[in-house]
Amino acid sequence: MVGSWDGGMVERAVVVDDLRRVSSRWARPVGWQRGTAVVLAPGAGAPMDHPFLRFMQRALAAQGFLVVSFNFPYQEAGRRAPDRAPVLEATWRAVLAAVRDETPARLILGGKSMGGRIAAQVAAAGAPCDGLVFLGYPLHPPGRTERLRDAPLRVLRQPLLFVQGERDRLCDLGLLQVILGELSAPVSLHVVAEGDHSFKVPKRAGRDERAVWAEVASVVGHWIGEYCL
């Protein structure tokens, strides 16, 4: 890791195709040139301005990583229904091309829920990266454990980090642990005690939202340093 982050962010438009362009936000540490870049995609229900994603971007930039977040086209247009998978994947590839222009030595892909799942699909299809971070991987629809979304995970060979809430209705932890044991990639799992899919914990847990988010950011930064540098 190189340099420290001065708190500044740069907004950049990324062209997806002739009809679509999306916003991206870049947090670059001072002196960063060819260090590790982390690209984080938002979940289905909120754009890159969601407080959790902004917190993660700032926290990881403060640890010395170039951190890029972005919107998908439907979020850019203010729509609620997600784009179809080919558009989501094309957006990921366009953002990665923009980041590659910065010539990072190492590239980590990830995101919240759907954003991380589409990152897995893009990486499984051949997009080069050095590791993937899943912040609440949506292994299945709520309560529908028979409809697994594990196919792209089985193709990946890069180090994988899963950060999951203990009470996540989109990811049965027992089922996830079985699947992780079957993967060829090096895998790490961090469970947020009593957290739901959004890492929210009940008041009885005695931790506020920011404390949980700081836990997640610390885990991600440590994992990148240990497995991807």
N, C-alpha and C positions, 0 to 999 in steps of 0.2 A: 504494500500500500504506500501511496505517495501523497505527501502534502496534507494540509488541513482544509476544512471547508469553511468558507467565509459567510455562508448563509445565503448566497445568491443563487438564483435559478434563471435559466434562459428558456424562453418559449420558442419552439420551432414547429413549422408546419411540415408534415410528411405527406408526400403524394403517394396514394395507394394505387390509383389507376386514373384514367381519363375523366372519370366521374366523381372520384372521391379523394379528399384529403382530410387529414386529421391533425389535431393538436398534439404536441408532445412537450414535455417539460424536462429539462436537463439540469441536474445538480452536479457540478464539476469541482472536485477539490483543487485547491491552489497547487499549481505545479504538476497537476496530473497530465500525463502525456500518453503512456502506453500501459497503464495499469489495468486493473480489473474493472470491467463495466458490468453493471447489474441492470437488467431491463425488467420492469414490473408492469404487468397489465392489470387493469381493474377487473372486478367481478361483474356479473351480469347486471346487478341492480344499482350500480353507482359508477360515475366516471372517475377519472384520475384525480378530481378535486375532493374525493371522499377523505375525511379526516384521517382514517387509518392509513390509506395509501400515502398521503402527504407526510404523515409521521414516519412511516417506514422509509420514504425517500430521504427525508432529512436525517434520520438516525443513521442510515447506512452511508450517506455522503459524509457525515461527521466521522465515520470510521475509515475514510480514505478511498471509497469507491466512487467512480462515476455512476450515477444512478439516473436512469431514464424511465419516465412513466408516459403513458399515452392514452388517448381515447380510441374506442372503436367507432366506425362511422355512424352507427345508430345513436351512440351517446353524443357524438358531435352534433347530430341533427336534433337532439332533444327527444328522441323516440324512446319508448320503454321496451319494445320487443327487440331482442338481439338479432343481429344480422345472421344470415345463414353461415354455416361453417366455412365454405370457400372464401367468403368475404372476411371473416374473422382471421382466417389463416393468412390471407393476402395482406391484411393489415400488419400482422406480426412480421411477415417477411419484409415489408416495406420499411418498418421501423428498424429491423435488424440491419438492413442494407444501409440505412442512415448512420447507425452506430458503427458499422464496419468501416465506414468512411473515416471514422476517427481512429482507425487502426488499433483497437485495443488488443493487448496480448492475450487476455482471457475474457470470456463472455459467459455470464450467468443469466439464464432465462427464468422467469417465474411470474407469479402474480397471485391475486386473490381469486379463489374459487374457479369460475369459468376462465378467467384470464390465464391461470396456471394450466388448466386442462388443455386450452388451445396451444399453449406453449409446448406441452408434451406432444401434441399432434404434429406440430411443425418440426420439432426436433426429431420425432420418430420418422418423419418423411425425409429427413436428411439435412435440415438446417444445422450448421455446425455450432456447437456450444461446448462449454467445459463443465457444465453442471446445471441442475434445475432445482428451483425452490418452489414448493407448493404451499401456499398459505390457505389452508382449508381446501384440500383437494376434494371435489364433488364426486366421490366414488360411485354414487348411485343417486337417483331422485329420492326425495324424502320418504323413508319407509319402504322403498322398493329395492331391496337388496338383490333381487333377481335380475335387475337391469344394470349390470356393472359397466363402468367406463374405464376398464383396466387395460384395454387392448394396446394403446400407445405406450403404456408403461412397460409392457413386456418386450418392446422393441429396443428400448433405451439401454445404453451401456455407460453413460456418464454418471457421476455421483448424483444422487437424488436426496433432497431433504423434504420431508413432510412435516408440517406444523399443523396439528389437528386439535380441535377442541374435544374435550372428553365427552361432551354431550352433543356432538355434531350429528344431526339427523340426516345429513347427506353423506356420512361416512361412518359406517359401523366399524369401530376400532378393531374388534376381533377379526372381522373379515379382512380389513386392511392388513393386519399383521400377518395373516395367512398368505395374502397375495405378495407382500413384501418379501416373505421368505422364499417365494418362487421366482423372484426376479434375478436377472443376471447382473444388473447394475449394483454398485455399492449404494446401500440405502441407509438413511438415518431417519428416525422418527422422534419428534418432540411433541408431547401431549400437554396442552394447556389445561391444567386441573380445573374441572367444573366449567370449562369454556364451551360455548355453543359454536355454531358454524362461523359466527362473526367474532369469536373469541370473547364474547360477553360472559361475565361470570356473575352469579347471584351475590347479593349484598352480604350474605353470610360468609362469603369467601374472604372478606376483609381486604380486598384489593380493588383499587379503582381502575378505570379504563386505561389510563396512561401507564399505570404500572404493568398491566398485562401487555400492552403494546411494546413497552420497553423490554420486557422479557422476550418477546418474539424477535425484536430487532437484534438483541444481544445474541440469541441463539443463531440467527441467520448469519450475522457477521462472524461469529466464532466458527461456524461450519465452513464458510467460504475460506477462511484463513487456514483451516485444518485440512480440507479435502480438495480445494480448487486452486490453490496458489503454488 
